[in-house]
Amino acid sequence: MKELFALELPLGNGQMTTVRLATGGVAASFGLGLDDSEDLKLCVTESLLLLLHAGSGRARVEFSEDGAQLFVAVLGAGETTFGGGMPEDDISEALLSALAEDALVERKDAGIVRVSFRFSK
């Protein structure tokens, strides 16, 4: 598996635009079409929101490829306060399951620590 791109950032609304732009660049370089690119950006954003609602102060987003598969991992980083989540988190998880392949939300103690999924060309 070949790593394409990774970034670590503080979680907050101001960084979401930056992550969406970077995700769009990864999608284009991987060769995803417009619809899949938009789905990928939405999945990454929803993953970050899940971590934010769970109390993560920072996140790491990793993109890697293996042939025709694009793998994405969004991990909580730094101090975690394990917030209680939000009611709309169920919607975020449903979107991930509907739009991406093999969506997995990993929990530890009372919070979400990792979200992973993949897209195919």
N, C-alpha and C positions, 0 to 999 in steps of 0.2 A: 504494500500500500504506500502511495506517494503523498506526502503532505503538500497541499497547495498553498495554504495560507492560514495564519492564526493571528488572533489579536486578543489582547486583554484590556479591559476597560472598567471604569467605575460604572455602576448601574444607576441610571437616571434617565429621565425623558430626553435630555439634551444629547445623549449619545446614540439614541435609537436611529436618528437620521444618518449618522456616520456609519453605523453598522449596516443599515439597509443599502447604502451606496456601495460599501465594500462587498456585501453579499451579491449585489447585482453584478459587480465586476467579476467575482468568482464564477457566477452562473454563466456569464458571457464567455469567459475563457474556457470553461468546461464544455460549452456548446449547447447549453439548455435553450429552448425556445422561450418566447416572451411569456406565455402562460406559466410554464414551469418555473421560470425565473421569478415571476410575481409570487407564485406559491412558495418558493424557497425563501424569499424575503419575508413573507408572512410567517412562515414556520420559525425562522430565526428570531423574529421580533416577539412572537408569542412565547418562545422558549425563554427569552430574556425576561419577559414580564413574569413568567412563572417563578423564575429565580428571585426576581425583585420582590414579589409578593411573599416568597418564602423567607425573606430576610437576608439574602445575600447582598453584600455591599459591592462586590466586583464579580465579573464574569470573564471567562475565557471561551472564545469561539474558535473551533478548529475545523478546517475543511480539508479533506483528503480524498483521493480517488484511487480506484482500483478498476482499471478498464473502463467499462461503461457505467460505473457506479460512483456517485458522489456521496461521501459520508460526512455528516455534520455532527459535532458534539458541542454542546453548550454546557459549560461547567461552572458551578459557583466557585468563586475564588476569594481568598481573604477571610475576614471576619464574617461569621454568619450569626444572625440573631434569632433565626428560626421563627419568623413571623407566622401568623395564623393562616396566611393565604387569603384569597378573596373569592367571593361567590363566582365571579366570572372565570376562575381558573378551570372549572369543568368545561367551559366553552373552549378555552385555549387547548386543553388536552384533546377535545373532540376534533378541533380543526387540525391539529397535528396528525391524528389518526386518519383523518379523511384525505389530507393533502400529501402526506409523505409515506414512504414505505418503512416498515419496521420501526415505527415511532415507539420510543421507550422513555418513560419518565421514572428516574430512579430517586427513591426517597431514603433519607437516613434520619433517624429520630423523628422529629416533627416536621421536617422540611424537605424540599426538593433540592438535590445536589447536582443532578446531571440530567440533561435531556439529549437524546440522540435519535437520529433518523437518517434516511438516505433517499436519494433521487436517482433515477436511471435516465440515460440518454434516450 
